[in-house]
Amino acid sequence: MNPFTYEYPVHVHFDAGSLEKALVSELPKYGKHVLLAYGGGSIKRTGLYDKLKSLLAVAGKEVYDFGGIMSNPTYAKVQEGAKLAREHKVDFILAVIHPALYRHLAKAAPQQFARLATEVFGVDAAGRSEAELALALPEALAAFIKEIGMPTTLAELGITDDAILRKTADTCILTPGCAKNLTRDEVYAILQECK
């Protein structure tokens, strides 16, 4: 066996203005090379891409784009990102992220989703069951995404072809270990909800 040390720190910041506040406070902790990971073109159409690039430039970071990442990326896409990270000696991966998935997962892990809804998004717990609070999380997240000007549907991203959704569901990697292990048909149903 080859000895090694593995560390996997993840920081998630949910708040109005968190892009400016949290990102600016986090960036100095890491090296100079940043991999900006994102999905389709909405990040550019909404202006978020330009805002991120500007903040990263002010922080003195060298940014390498890794766009076109689909939900449940294929092994080939993951390898593409890993290759890019190795080539540029990336120190920091900044991933820009859809609430439809949470509607399905909330039923499998209501306690965690209810806690996230109340403690992060400030959903009022009065008179609501744990299951109701868990299902309130995706709606609170969708409202937040809309509030910051990001698209909330695939149609807003220009994706309307069901064949693309089916192909995405049929080629995604299904990994265990989440609140619920999804089937390809469930992934397709989630993508349909995102239309």
N, C-alpha and C positions, 0 to 999 in steps of 0.2 A: 504494500500500500504506500502511496506517495502522500506524505503529510501536507496539509494545507490549512489555511485559515480562511473562513468564508464570512463575509459581512454583507448584509443586505438592508441598508437603511433606506426607508421611504418616508418622505415628509409630505403631507397633504394639508394644504391651507385653504379653508373655505371662509370667505369673508368679503364684504364689499371692499373693493380697493386692494384685495389681497395680492393682485398681480404686482402692483407697485410696492406695497409694503413688504410682503413676505419674500418675494423674489429678490428684491434689493438686499434684504437682510441675509438671505441664504447664499447668494452668489459668492461673497467674499470667502466663504468657508471652503470653497472647492477650487480646483485648478483652473487653468486658462481655457481648456478645450471643452466645448459644450456641443453635445449632439441634441439637436432640436427635433424631437420625434412627434409626428402628427399624421392625421389621416388624409382626408381629401382636401379640396380647395377652399373649404369654408373658412379656414383659418386665415386665408389671404383675403377672401371677399369681405370678411367682417372687420378687417383692420387689425385683428389680434396679432397676426404674423409681424406686421410692421412695428407694432408696439413692443413685442417681445424682442425683435432684432435691435431696436433702439435701446431698450434697457440693457441688453446683453453687450452692446457696443460701448455704452457708457461705463459699464462694469469692466471693460477691457477684455472681454471674452472673444475667442475665435469660435465662430459658430459653423457647424456642419449640419446641413439639412438632411433629414431622413423622413420624407413624406410618403404618402400613398399607403400607409399602414391600415390594414383592414381590421375589423373586429375579429378576434381569435386569429391572429396572423398565421400564415402558413409557415412551415419549417424553413422554406426557402427565403421568406421575407425576414424571418428572425436572423438567419445566417447572413443575409445582406446587411442588416443593421450591425451585427457583430463584426463583420469584416470592416465596415466603415469606422466603427469605434476603435478597432485595433489599428487600422491604417493611420488614424489621426490622433492616436493616444488620448482618447476622450477621458476626461476626468469627471464629467457630470452629464447625466441624461435628463433633459427637460421634456417631459411627456405632456402633451396637451390633449384631455379626454372628452355615453348616451344613456339617459335614464331608463329606457325601455327594458334593458337587461335587469335592472333592479326590481321591476314589477314582478318578474318571475322568481328572482332569488329571495325576495322579501318573505315569501310564504314558507321558504325552507329554513330561514334563520330570522324569525320575527324579533327575537330579543335584541340581536345586534342592530338590525335595521331600525327598530323603534328607538333604541338609544341614540343612534346617529341622527334620526329625525328630530328628537327633542333636544339633544345636547349640542348639535352642530347647527341645525337649521332653525332651532327655536320653535318647533311645532308644539302647540299647546296640548298637553297630555290630558287635560281635564275632560272626564266623561268618555274617554276613548280606550279601547282595549289595546293590548300589545299588538295584535294583528292589524288593527286599524292604524295604529301609529306607524307600523312597519310599511304599510301601503301608502302612507302619507309622504314617506321619504322620496320616492321617485317624482312625485308632483312638486315637492319643495325644490328638488334638484333641477327639474325642468324649468321652474319659475326663475331660479337663479341663473340658469344658462340663458334664458330669454332676456333677463334683466341686463346681463352684461353684453348683449348684442350678438350672441352666437346663434347659429341655426339650431332648431330643435327637431327638424324632420329631414329625412333623406331627400324629399322633393326640393327642399330649400337648397340642397347641395347639388341639385340637378340629376339625382339618381331616381329614376322612375321605372326602369325596366325590371320586371319580375325575374327574368332569366338571370340577370346579374345577381339578384338576391339569392336565388336558388343555387347558383354556382358558388357564391360566397359561403353559403351554409354547407354545401356538399364538400368544400375543400378546406374548411377551417379545421384547426387542430382542437380536439376536444380533450381538455386536460382535467384530471380529477383534482379534488382538494378545495373546491369552492363551496359555497353554501349548498349548491345543488349541481350534480353532474348533468349537463344538458345533452340532449340528442341533437342530431342534425336537423330534424323536423322542428324541434323547439327553437333552435337558432334561427331557422327560416321564419317561424312564427314571430319571433322577436323583431327580426328585420322587417317583416310586414307591418308590425306596429309602428315602426320608425318612419313609415311612409307618410 
